[in-house]
Amino acid sequence: MLGRSLGSAYPEKHFPDSDSPILISANELSAPGVHSASITVRAGEIVGLAGLVGSGRSEFARAIFQDSKASGGTVVLDGAALRSRSPRAALRRGLAMIPESRKELGLFLGRSIQENVTLSSLDSVSKFGWVLPGKERRAAAEVLERATVKRASFDVPVSALSGGNQQKVLIARTVLGKPKVLIADEPTRGVDVGSKRAIYDLLADLAQSGLAVIVISSDLEEVLGLAHRVLVMRSGRVVAELAGSQMTQQAVLESAFAEPTRNEGAHS
């Protein structure tokens, strides 16, 4: 960003304790576009996935979220394996994902802000199968305020909001579900600069409150600015792990552009 250092554009990093529990791990996971990829994320940690377009970043995220059929490997969430192979079951266990395309995969544009926020958490605002309007509105108000969503009314359709506020509604829905682990795929794509900073602050705040966060982004500066560690992917594989002073654009690009090994070439 012009005129600003990397540090000033992103929230201060608060590193988790070394003994913080591992909340999510994928071990030798294979799925369409993913080959024996592994990741671990501790409570309070943000791990970034970087790589070129087609490197397998989003495919790996969907495989972790059980949204694509794995052919090998395991995913362990908070100490117990995910065996159901369905996003709904993963969500019930506390694994949430903000998809790459909020309009196609995340939001119901014709419905109100409140409906979009509470849609995945109706059980928490219902009694005997009936939604309690007051409780629903209070729950929506709390998370919308935390996500700094600007709106004239709860009843405004999401389609009337800016791209940045639409994305924040999607994040607010995720927060209301009280996940343990959050995967955010391209969390600031198509949003304005002000909304980007608000989303960065929210993701950092969620991590500091104890969530494990995985961020996938084609914006390399964004990955480096948010993450405590960065995994670089190429040809569906994790080919490098960077932390501390190793986390530079040059290091990421060198790993991303390196010549594929014979093993990678056989699976590409």
Helices and strands as residue ranges (DSSP letters): H 6-9, E 22-31, E 34-42, E 46-51, H 57-64, E 72-77, E 80-81, H 87-93, E 95-98, I 102-106, H 113-118, G 119-125, E 126-127, E 130-131, H 133-146, G 158-160, H 163-176, E 181-185, H 193-208, E 212-216, H 220-226, E 229-234, E 237-243, G 244-246, H 249-257, H 262-267
